[in-house]
């Protein structure tokens, strides 16, 4: 998304917990001829988020677009419900759902003052369906979809739109991560026959950030190879039939 927005002429504020990756992304944007700053941020902490938006306002003087893309996926994600601790639940919710809320809350006021703005929340197909033992991720991403709807309704009168991108299976995590035990390893089960790529999100982010989407708000843009439309088998459920010799 950073690369696609850069190619479209955007200047960027790039946030994340680890300085190294966001600084590398900043340098890539600057090398491409656009302006960018990197701001180390833990979105589960509202004070960090407030500082992030303050840094954006200080450097650029405005916030036109907010993309909420931070999420906790692999850590403590697959457990029977009776083994999930308060910390497991709260840590995932604080990043995936509260983080999106904190960022929207911090960015909404300068957008409202300017009379326009775009909020783009990256949700997940797991926000629309269940996954075996994926309690925190499914619940938080469902919350992100509903947060988007409330933002769209509440902020429309200020000229602000809010939409969500709903990716399907797009491998981005360590192949050894625990969650991969329930995720497909190929796209053979999808109508398109292939899994998605991170690059697939870029053009959608550009569209939602642009004037072309001004009359769209509260919508979901699903990128999943028609998996949800086709009614794919529930993740983690793979019935086996014995074959006759």
C-alpha positions in Angstrom: 0.0 0.0 0.0 2.9 2.4 0.8 4.4 1.7 -2.6 1.1 2.1 -4.5 0.3 5.4 -2.7 3.8 6.7 -3.4 3.5 5.9 -7.1 0.2 7.9 -7.0 1.9 11.0 -5.6 1.1 10.7 -1.9 3.3 12.0 0.9 3.3 9.5 3.8 3.5 9.1 7.6 4.6 5.5 8.2 4.0 4.0 11.6 4.8 0.7 13.3 6.4 -0.7 16.4 9.8 -1.5 14.9 11.8 1.5 13.7 13.9 -0.5 11.2 11.1 -1.5 8.8 9.3 1.8 8.8 12.5 3.8 8.4 13.4 1.6 5.4 9.9 2.2 3.9 10.4 6.0 4.5 13.7 6.0 2.7 12.1 4.1 -0.2 9.3 6.7 -0.5 11.8 9.6 -0.4 14.0 7.9 -3.0 10.9 7.8 -5.2 10.5 11.5 -5.0 7.8 11.9 -2.3 8.0 13.2 1.3 7.7 10.8 4.2 8.4 10.5 7.9 8.6 7.4 10.1 7.1 7.5 13.5 7.6 4.5 15.9 4.1 3.8 17.2 2.4 1.1 19.3 -1.3 1.6 18.3 -2.4 -0.2 21.5 -1.3 2.9 23.4 -3.5 5.9 22.8 -0.7 8.2 23.8 1.5 6.8 21.0 -1.3 7.3 18.6 -1.9 10.9 19.7 1.8 11.6 19.2 1.7 10.0 15.7 -1.1 12.3 14.6 0.6 15.3 16.2 3.8 14.4 14.2 1.8 14.2 11.0 0.2 17.6 11.7 3.5 19.1 12.6 5.3 17.9 9.4 2.5 18.2 6.8 -0.1 20.5 8.4 -3.0 18.1 7.7 -4.1 14.5 7.6 -6.0 13.6 4.5 -6.1 9.8 4.7 -5.8 7.3 7.6 -5.1 3.6 6.9 -5.4 1.3 9.9 -3.4 -1.8 9.0 -1.8 -2.8 12.3 -2.9 -6.3 13.6 -1.8 -9.1 15.8 -2.2 -12.4 14.0 0.1 -15.2 15.1 0.8 -14.6 18.8 -1.4 -16.7 21.2 -4.0 -17.0 18.4 -5.0 -20.7 18.4 -6.3 -22.0 21.7 -9.4 -23.7 23.1 -11.5 -21.0 24.6 -10.9 -22.4 28.2 -7.1 -21.8 27.7 -7.4 -18.2 26.6 -6.2 -15.8 29.3 -7.3 -12.3 29.9 -4.0 -11.1 28.6 -4.4 -13.2 25.4 -7.7 -11.6 24.7 -6.9 -8.1 25.7 -3.5 -7.9 23.9 -5.2 -8.9 20.5 -8.2 -6.6 21.0 -6.0 -3.7 22.1 -4.0 -3.8 18.8 -6.6 -5.0 16.3 -9.7 -3.1 17.4 -8.7 -0.5 20.0 -5.8 0.5 17.9 -8.1 1.3 14.9 -10.4 3.2 17.2 -7.5 5.2 18.7 -6.2 6.2 15.3 -9.6 7.1 14.0 -10.3 9.2 17.0 -7.0 11.0 16.8 -7.3 11.7 13.0 -11.0 12.5 12.8 -10.8 15.9 14.4 -8.2 17.4 12.1 -10.1 15.8 9.2 -13.4 17.4 10.4 -11.7 20.7 10.8 -10.6 20.5 7.2 -14.0 19.4 6.0 -12.8 16.2 4.4 -10.9 13.0 5.0 -10.6 9.3 4.3 -10.5 6.5 6.8 -9.5 3.1 5.5 -9.7 0.1 7.9 -8.1 -3.2 6.9 -10.3 -5.9 8.3 -10.3 -9.6 7.3 -12.5 -12.3 5.8 -12.3 -13.7 9.4 -14.4 -10.7 10.4 -17.3 -12.2 8.4 -16.8 -15.9 9.2 -15.5 -18.2 12.0 -12.2 -19.9 12.2 -11.5 -22.9 14.5 -10.0 -21.6 17.8 -9.3 -18.1 16.2 -11.3 -16.3 18.8 -9.4 -13.0 19.2 -8.7 -12.4 15.6 -12.1 -13.2 14.3 -13.8 -11.2 17.0 -11.6 -8.1 16.6 -11.8 -8.0 12.8 -15.6 -8.3 13.0 -15.4 -5.3 15.4 -13.3 -3.4 12.8 -16.0 -3.9 10.2 -18.6 -2.6 12.6 -16.4 0.3 13.7 -16.1 1.3 10.0 -19.9 1.4 9.7 -20.3 3.6 12.8 -17.5 5.9 11.6 -19.1 6.2 8.1 -22.5 7.1 9.6 -21.2 9.5 12.3 -18.5 11.3 10.3 -20.3 11.8 6.9 -21.6 15.2 8.0 -18.0 16.4 8.3 -17.0 15.2 4.8 -15.2 12.1 6.1 -15.6 8.7 4.5 -14.8 5.4 6.2 -14.5 2.1 4.3 -12.9 -1.2 5.0 -10.7 -3.5 2.9 -11.5 -7.2 3.6 -8.6 -9.4 2.5 -8.8 -13.1 2.2 -5.9 -15.5 2.5 -2.8 -13.3 1.7 0.4 -14.9 3.1 2.5 -12.3 5.0 3.6 -14.1 8.1 6.4 -16.5 9.1 5.8 -19.9 7.5 6.5 -21.5 10.9 3.9 -19.4 12.8 1.3 -21.4 14.7 -1.6 -20.0 12.8 -0.4 -21.6 9.6 -1.7 -25.0 10.9 -5.2 -23.8 9.9 -4.5 -21.7 6.9 -4.4 -23.0 3.3 -1.1 -23.5 1.7 -2.3 -22.9 -1.8 -5.3 -21.3 -3.6 -6.6 -24.5 -5.2 -9.8 -24.3 -3.1 -10.6 -20.7 -4.4 -12.4 -20.0 -7.6 -9.4 -18.0 -8.8 -7.1 -20.9 -8.1 -4.5 -18.7 -6.2 -3.9 -17.0 -2.9 -3.7 -13.2 -2.8 -0.5 -11.1 -2.6 0.1 -8.0 -0.4 0.4 -6.0 -3.7 -3.2 -6.7 -4.4 -4.2 -4.2 -1.6 -2.3 -1.3 -3.1 -4.7 -0.3 -5.9 -7.7 -0.6 -3.6 -6.0 1.6 -1.0 -5.2 4.2 -3.7 -8.9 4.2 -4.9 -10.3 4.6 -1.4 -7.8 7.4 -0.7 -8.7 9.3 -3.9 -11.6 11.5 -4.9 -12.9 8.7 -7.0 -14.4 7.1 -3.9 -16.0 10.3 -2.5 -19.5 9.0 -2.7 -18.7 5.6 -1.1 -18.7 5.2 2.6 -19.4 2.4 5.1 -18.6 -0.2 2.4 -16.5 -3.4 2.4 -14.1 -4.0 -0.4 -13.4 -7.8 -0.4 -10.2 -9.1 -1.9 -10.4 -12.9 -1.5 -10.4 -14.6 -4.9 -14.2 -15.1 -4.5 -13.8 -17.3 -1.5 -16.6 -15.8 0.5 -18.9 -15.6 -2.5 -18.2 -19.3 -3.3 -18.9 -20.5 0.3 -15.5 -22.1 0.8 -15.0 -24.8 3.4 -14.6 -23.5 7.0 -11.0 -23.0 7.9 -9.7 -25.8 10.2 -12.3 -28.2 8.9 -11.1 -30.8 6.4 -13.4 -33.9 6.3 -11.6 -36.9 5.0 -13.4 -39.8 3.2 -11.8 -43.2 3.1 -11.1 -44.5 -0.4 -11.9 -48.0 -1.4 -8.9 -50.1 -2.4 
